[in-house]
Amino acid sequence: MTAELVRGQNHPLDRTRVEIRVAAGGPVVAGVTLGDEQGRLSGAEAVAHPGAPRRTGIEVPRQAAAEHRIAVDLDALSAAVHRVSVLLALPTGIGGLTAFGAAAAPSVTVTGLDGTGIARYTITGLGAESAVVAVELYRRQDTWKVRAVGQGYADGLPAMLRDQGLPQAAELAAEIEEAVGRGQARAVPAPAPLAAGRSERPGAGPAAAPAQDRPSPAPATAADGPAPSGAGAGAGSTAGPGAGAGAKAAAGAKAGDLPPAPADGGPIDYRHPRRRSTPAPAAPAPPAARPAAAGPTAPDGSPLPVAGDAAGWSMDERLYNQVWGMFEDLARSVAAYRSAADFAESRLEQELDRALADPRHRLGTAGEDARATARDKHATLVTQARAALDRDLAQLMAESEVVEPALPPAFARWDNPVWQGYHVPAERPMALRLGDLHLPEVLDLRIPMLVRLPLERGLWIDSGPDSYAHGGPGPERDIGRRELPGALTDGPPDEPELRRLAMESAVAIAARLLAIHPAGDFAVQVIDPGGAAAPALAPLVESGALPAFPLPGAKGVTAVLEELTRRVELVQMAVRHRAADALPADLDTAEQLLIVHDFPHGFDDRALTRLRYLADEGPAVGVHLMLVADRAQSREYGPVLDPLWRSLLRITPVPDAHLADPWVGHAWTYEPPLAPKGSQVVRQVLGRLAAARKAP
């Protein structure tokens, strides 16, 4: 089982001879540095690079390529070496990429010599960086571990080497570039462009330079807590004009899974090759202005949106990346509008101040005329900014109308017709829809909130009244509440109603996780000390997904925690010693979701310690945590619970503007993934899953 790491996470190595495999969306230079306990380099001889590919215990490739294999023999290293850092850098002068953010996120996999995966890390969230420390193997008490680093450098290879304490960093970087240039003929070229960048299409211009951390696999992070690692808190930089947001979030395309690229390097046509369609006639345009689009076009000549028009190895991955592109486009377009509106407001204040300060404007109508002129300029600027935003929103709305019906069950809302034809999948999904996101500038456009699977961090569904009180503006909240399935429409929900909605949200997420996994590959366990969650749990119990209603009281808490703790410890030992066959026959190796209702009621110190252990160690071996609790009430238990809360992603059972992307800092309104009011779709899906489990 290959451990999927997130930034900062480590994983033990059970062998000293390993291979490090690198995969990127274009040619990159791979190297290794050998550092001391502080990570400092003794000199240029401590760097393995294309000009000097062999060091004691290390061998790296001699050229730039999209894929690399690095051989490492940790036993052969000097006793002074405590850190083995894997460096990736973009080569210059060979027509390749200039920033990691313009291509698929690179990934690094540590494997055994037989190819067995040990740990894998996808370096998400990169932007203008042209060099990155991907992972490091480090020595700790005579044992070796691998840590996901993902530290990027916009100033490239010299800055990265200088940061590791190498005095002659610039000279060595120049030597590496020279060696790469000599091997240019052997270098693997960057793949042909799959599609035009999202920001190059009409009506989706880039915003002003965004803030530093740009999101990448989870669309948003808790604004009232730290950004999640991995998908939600990637290090990035600004996006320049013409840089496709969808391409930045997209993973690389696998040869043979996509139609061949046109000979002229234009966009790929994802239409069915045998399907006849007559595109609308386009107005004549000069050759230089006519878009080079291979797909259907609108009457104005602009390309029509197509579901799956993004890079990826499968349709699910292409749709995932397309949703990410829509999220980034909306974030940048709204950021541009807000920036323009702020500028117009600032300019209005300055001109009004100047008009009041001018003595000539104190008599007669001159002052009124100056103020009217300033207000007219302000209105013109705001109108122009809104017109540009409306163009972007029209394109995104058209794309959403095409993409939403094409989403697979893992990404689809419960009211999507895809659930009517649901069948139990044979493969595990790549991501999960946790709800919807939208901004106040456009209430009708919902962006699916997708998170990669397996879940790298647990979930906390806040059932307290604060989950409603901290929401966004009143009108936006009213619209969201009226459209939210199952919510009240005659005012803010009271505390019992919030608790009911929170548990229904937990069951809806659990049902989706069960439905999108193969039968028997996922299981749910529940802790409900007070027994108040029985009505919400009924669909799980009736379908057999939950064998029985949870035992109440401390006895039920202890039984579930002991069982899951035992599972985590046994699987960890089996992974560490490569002895999966030695696991007990009664151990359920399916992935587990633990739902804890009304936490921390019924938990003593020992139970709390076990729960924190599961939150920290469980995700790596398939045990995931979901708490349904009131954060305000939990403060009565003191700061002992704070580390647990900080490790979870907070979501709410009602629309709430508490999520913020660390890219441009928007406060996104989150809507939970509840089924339509009165719908039986969840019970129907669970029933089909139960039938599949019983089938021989």
N, C-alpha and C positions, 0 to 999 in steps of 0.2 A: 504494500500500500504506500503510494507516494504521498508524503505530507505536503499539503498546499500551505505555503507560508505567506504571511503578510509582513509589511515593513516593520522591522524590529524584532520579529519572532525568531526563535532559534529552534534547532532540532538536533538531537544527538546523532553522531555518525557511528555505525556499528562496524566499520572497517576503515583501514587507513589507505587503501589503494582505491581511488575513485576516479570517475570521469565526470567532467563538467560540460554539459551540452548547452549551447547558446543558440537561440532562434530569434531572429529579428526580421523586421519588415523591409530591410535593405542591407547593403553591405556595411558591416561594422568591423572595427579592429578590436581584437581581443588580446588582453594581456593579464599578467599576474604580478602582484608585488608581494614581497616577503618582508613583513614588519616585525618589530619587537613587541613587547607587552603593551606598549603605548601606541602601536601601529606605525612607528617611525621607521624610515628606511635607512639602511646603513650607507647606501650609495647606489649608483646606477647598476651595479652588479646584482642588486636585490630586485630587479625588474626583469621579467621575461616578456619579450615583445617580438614583433615580426623581424626586427633586425638582430635579435639575440633570442631565438625561440626556446633554447634549452638552458635551464638552470638545474641545479641538483634537486631532483625530485619533481621537476615541473617541465612540461613541454606544451607550448602554445602554437597555434597555426602561424604560417609565414605571410599570410595575405588577408585582405579584407574580404569578407563573405557574409552572406545572410545566415549561415549556419556554421557553428564551430564545435569542435570537441577538444577539450583541454585535459591532459593527463596529469594526475597528481598522485604522488607517493609520499604520504605524510611521514612515514617512518624514515625516509631518506633525508628529510630536512634537518638542518642544523638545530641544535638545542636552543639557539638564540632566536629562532623563528617561532613566533607565537600567533601570527596572523597571516593568512594567505588570502589576499583580496583579489577578486576577479574584476578587471576593469574592462569597460566597453567604451569605445570612442568612435565617432563618425569620421571617416577619412575625408581629406580635403583634396580638391583638384582632380577628382575622377568622375565628376558629374553626379554624385550621389546626394543623399540627404544632408541637410545642414542643421537639422534639429530633430531630436527624437520624437517630439510631439507631432511631426508631420507624417508619421507612419505608425504601423501597429506597435503596440507595447512589446518590447523585447521580453523574453522569458529565459530563465536559467534553471536547468535541472541537474541536480547532483545524482549520479547513478553509480551502481557498481560496475565492475569491468564487464559483467555479463549483460549490462543494459537495464538491470532492475532499478526502478526509480526509488530514491531515498527521500528527496525533498525537491520541491519545485517552487519557484518564485517568479511571478509576472510583475514586471516593474511598471506599474500604472502611474498615470498622472504626470508624465514628463511633458514638458513644453519646449522652451527654447534651449534646453540643455543639449550639448553636443558631446558630453562625456559623463559617465556614471560609474560609481562603484556599485556593482550589482549585488554580490554576496561576499561574505568572508567566511573562511574556515578558521576557527580559533581554538587554541589549546587552553583547557581549563582543568587543572588538577590531573594532568597526565591523560586526559581524554579530549577528543576533538568534537566540536560541534559546528554546525553551519548556521549562520545568521543572515537573514534577509536585510540588506542595507538600503539600496535604492537611492543613494546620495548622488544627485546630479550636479553638474557644473556647466553654467552657461558660457564660461570662458574657455571651455574645452580641456584638452589633455594637459596643457601646462599648469592650469589652476589645480587640477586634480592631483598631479604629482607634487606640486608645491604644497598642497594641503597635507600630504603625507610626510612632509619634512625633507624633501629632496632639494638640495640647494641648486643643482644644475637641472632644474625641471624643464626650463625652456630648451636647453640644448638637447636633452634626451627626447623631448617631444618632437623636435625637428628631425632627430635621427630616426624616430619611429615613422614619421611622415615620409621621409626619404625612402625607407625600406618598403613602405606600402606602395609608394610610387614605382619603385623598381619591379614590384610584383603585380602591377596594374593589369598586365595581360592575363594573369592567372586569377584575378579577382572575379567574384561572381557579381554580375551587374544587378542593379535594383530591378525588381519586377515591374512589368509594364503597368501603367496606371489602370485601375479597374473602373473608376468612374470619376467624373468631375467632382472637385471639392464642393462640399455643401455650401460654403460661403461664396462660391463662384456663380451660383445660380441666381437668377433675378429675384430681388426682394429678400435677400438674406445676407446683407452686408455685415461685416464684422464690427463689433463695438470697439470702443476705446480700449486701451490696454487694460485687461482684467487684473484682479489681484493675484497674489502669488499662488496660493494653493488651489489648483483646479481639480474638480471631482473626477473620479473615474472608478469603478464599478458601481457604486451606490449613488443615486442622483443627489442625495442630500444628507446632511449630518445634523445632529442635534445642536441647535444654536445655544441651548442652555447647558451644554456639556461639551466635552472634547470631540473633535472630529474622529470618526472611526478610522482604523487603520486600513490599509489596502484600498478598497474601492472608494471610500469616501474621503480620504485625506492624502491625496497624492501630491507630491511636489511638482509644481509646474511653473510656467511663466507666461508672458504675453503671447497672444495670437495675432500675427500680422495679417495684412490684407491678403485675401486669396487663399489663406490656409484653411483647408476644409475641416470643419469641426468633426464631421462624421468620420473622416479619415483618421483623425487623431485618436478617436475612441475605438476605432475598428481594429480587430485582430487581423493578422495576415491571411491572405487567401491561399488555399492549398491547391496545387496544380491538379487539374482533372475534376474538381468539384464545381467549377464555375465555367460558363461558356467562354470560348477563347476571346481574347481582347481583339478589337479591330486593328487592322494593320496600321492605321494612322494614329493609334494611341488614344482614340476617343472613348467615350463611355461605353460600358457594356450594355447590351440590350437583354434584359431579363425576361422578355416576353417569350411565351411558348413558341418554339420554332415552327410549329404547324398551325398555329392559330392565326386566322386571317383577321386583320384589322385595318381599317382605313382611317389614318390620322386626319384630323381637321386640316384644311388648307391653310397654310401660313402666308401671311402677307409678304410681298417681295421685300427683300432687304439686300443691302450691299454685301458682297461676298465676305468682306472683313467683319461685318457685324452679325452675320447669320450664325447662330449657335451650332456647334458641331455635335448635335445630339443624335443618338441612334434610336431613341425611343419615340413614343408619340409626343406630339407637341400641341400646345394650345393655339388658338387663332392668332395670338400675338407672336408666335414663334418660340415661346418659352417652353421648356420641357415639362411634360406632365409628370406628377409624382408616381412612382412605381414602388409597390411593397417589396422589400428585400433589396433595395438599391443601395447596398453598402457591401464592404468587403467582409469575407467570412468563409469558413470551411463548410458551413451548412446553412440552410435557410433560416434555422433558429438563430444562429450566430449573426447572420446578416440582418435579421429583424432586430435583434438585440442592439447591434451597433447603429442601426438606423434610428431606433428610439433614443439612443444616447446622442446622436447627432441632432435630433429634434430638440432635446433638452438643452444642449449647448447653444443651438441657434436661438432658441427663445431667450435663454439667459443673456446672450450677447445683445440681441435686439432690444430687449427691455433695458439693459444697462446703457445702451447708446441713447435711447429715448430719455431715460432719467438724467443722464449726463447733460443732454441738450436742454432739457427743461430746467435743470439747476443753473446752467449757464445763462439761460434767458432770464431767470429770476434774479440772478446776481447782477446782470447787466441792467435790468430795470431799476433795481435799487440804486446802482451807481448813477444812472442818468437822472433819477428823481432827486438824489442828493445834490448833483451838480445844478439842477434847475432851481432848487431851493436856495443854494448858496450864491447864485448869480444875482447881484442887486438889480440888474435890468429886468428881472422877471418878477419883481415884487409889486410892480404897479401894472395896471391894465390887464390885458388878456394874454400877455406873453408867457407868464408862468403856466397858465392853464394849457396853452398851446404846446409848450415844451413837455408838460406831463402827458398830454394826450399823445404826442408823437412817441414818447418813450413807451407808453402802454401799447400803442399800435405795433411798434417793433417787437415788443415782447410777445404779443399775440401771433404775429407772423412767424417768429421763430418756433413757438410751441406748435403752431399748426403744421409747419414744415416737418418738425420732428415726429408729430403724430402721424402724418401722412406716410413717412418712411416706415414707422412702426406698423401701420396698418398694412402696407405692402408685404412686410415680412410675415405678419400674422395671417394674411390671406393665404400665402404659400404654405405656411405651417398647418393651417386648418385643412387645406386641401390634402396635404400629405397625411395628416392624422385620419381623415376620412377614408383614405386608402389603406393605411397601415393597420388601424385598429381591427377591422374585420379579418385581416390576414394573420393575426397573432395566434400562436399555438396556445393550448390550455394553460401552460405555465405562465404565459404573459397576458392572458385575456381576462377581462372582467367577467364576473359571474353572469352578466346578462348577454354575453357574447354567444351567438348561435353555435360556436364551436363546441360548447358543452352539451348541446343536444345530440351531437354525434360522437360523444366521448367514448373512447375505448382505452383500456389500460395499456400504458406504453410499455415497450420492451427495453427501453434505454432510459438512463437517468437524465434529467434536464440539466441545462447549464445555468439557469437563472430562475428567479421567482418574482412574481409581482406582489409587492407589499401594499399597494394602494395607488393613489393618483396624486399628482402635484400640479399646482397652477399658481399663477401670479395675478394680482388685482387688476393689472392692465388689460387682461383678457380672461374673463371668467369662464368662457365656453371651451377653452382649449385645455384639455387634461393630458398631461404627460405621464405615462406609466412609470411608477417607481420600481425599478428592477434591481435586484441584488443577486450577486453570483452565488451559486451553490457549490459545495456545502457552505452553510452559514458560518462566517468567520467570527461572528460575535452574536450574542444572544439578543433577545428583544424584550423590551419592557413596555407593556401597554398600561398607560397611566389611567387609572379608574377614578381618580379624585376630581373634585370640582375645579381645581387649578388647570386641568387639561382643557377646560373650556374657557376659563377666565383669561388665559394668556393668548387668546387667538388674535386674529387680524381685525381689520376694520369691520364695523357693524354691517354695512350692506353686503360686503363679501361673505361675511359669516352667515347672514340670513339666506343668501342664495345657496351656499354650500349646505346649510342645514336642511333646506327644503328638498334638495336633490339627493341627500344622503339616504340610501335605503335603510329602512328600519328605525330611523331617528324620529324624534318628535318634531312637529311642525308648529306648535303653538307656543313656543318659548324655549329658553335654555333648559336642557335636561336637568332634573334634580339628581341627587347623589345616588339613590337606588337605580335610576334609569341609566346613569353613567356606568355603574357597575355591570348592569345587564349588557349594555352595548359593548363594554370592554371584553366581557367573556365571550360574547357572540363574535367579536373580531378575532379573538384567539382561536375559537373553534373554526372560523372560516379559513384562517391561515393554516391551521393544522389539517383541515380537510383538503385544501389545495396541495399541501406537501404530500399527503397520502396519495392523492389522485394522480400526481405527475410523476410518481416513482413506480417502477415495476411492482407488481403484487408481492408483498412480503419483504420488500427492500426498505420499508420505512414503518415505524411504529410510534405510537403516542402513549405517554404515561402522564397521569394527572395527580397532583397533590391538592386536596381541597379539605383542609382541616375542619372548616365549619359546615361543610356539606351544602353550601349555598349555590354551587355551580351546577347542580343536577339538571335544571331545565335546559341550560345551554349545551350541556354535554349529551343530551338525549340522542341527537343524530349519530354521534360517535358510538354510543353504546348499542343503539338499535342495529347499526350496520356491522357490529363486531369489531370495528377498528379499535375500540376500547373494550376489553373483555368484560368489565363491570364498572359500576360507579366507584370512585375512590373511597378507601376507608377513611372515616373521619378521625379527627383528633391526632394526638402525637404518635399513636401507633401507625397510622397510615403514613405520616411524614417519614418516620424512621424506616419503614419497610421499603418504600420507593427509593429513598436516598441510599440505603445500604445496597440494594440491588444494582443501581446505576454506578455507584462507586466501585463495586466489585467488577462490573463490566469494564469500566475505564481502565482499572489497574491491570486486569488480565489481558486486555487487548494491547495496552502499552507494552507489557512484557513480551507478548507474542510478536509485536512489530520490532521491538528492540533486538530480540534474539532470533527473528525470522523463523518462528515456530508456530505458525498459524494452525497447523494440524494438531497441536497439543492443547488447543482450547477445549474446555469442557463441553460435552455434548448438549448440556442444558442451557448453554449461554446463547442468548439471542444476539446474533451479530448484525442484525438490521440496524440502520440508523435510527436513533431515538430522539424524540422531541419531548421534553419534560415541561408540562404546563403547571405552573404554581399559582394557584388562585388565592387571593386575599393575603398575600405575603406582607409582613412576616408573622402573621397570626399562626400560632401553633409551633413556632420554631424556637428551640433552645440554642445555646451556644454551640453544642456539638452538631446539631442539624445545620446551623448557619455555616459552620466551617466546611461541612461536606458540600453544601450548595456552592460556596465560593470555589471549592476544588473542582466541581463539575463545570462551573462557568469558565475556569482557567484552562483546565486540561481536557474537558470533554469534546470541544469542537474538532480537535485534531484526530480523534478516534470515533467520531460519529455520534456524539451525544450533545444535543443542542438545548438551550434553555430559553423559556419564555415566561416572564413574570407578569401577572396581572395584579396590580397593587396601586395604592394611593401613596404617592411620594411624600405628601405632607404628613400623613400619619406615620410613615416610616422614620421620620426625623426624631420621633420620640425615643427611638432605640439608640440614638447617639451616632457618632461618626463611624462606628464599626461597619455600617452598611454602605458608606460612601464609595469604597473601592468597587463594590458590586454594581452600584448604580452607574458609576462612570464607565464600566466595561460593557454596558448594554446600550442598544439603540432605542431611544424613546420614541414611541408612536402613540397616537391618541385614538379613542373610539369615536370622536366627532371631529369635524374639520377644524384645523388649528394651524396657525402660521408660526410654528415653532422650529421648523427645519430650515437650515441655511446651507447653501453650497459654499464651500471655501474658495471658489473660483472668483466670483464677482460679489459674493456676500448677500445675494437676494434672500429675503425671508419667504420661503415657499409655503403655501398652504397645503397641508397634507390631508387627504381624505382616505379613510380606512376601507379595506376591501370587503365590505359587507354585501351579501346577496340582496337583490331587490326585495322589498317588503312583500311578504306573502308568497314568495317563490319557494319551490321545493327542489331547486336545482342542486343544492348541497346534499340533500338526502338521496336524490336520484343518483348522483355521481358516486356517493359512498355505497349505495346499493349495488351498482355495477362493479365497483371494486371488490365488495364482499363476494359477489358471484364469481369473480375471477380467482379469488383466493381459494374458494371451495372447488373450483374446477380441477380435474386431475391433470 
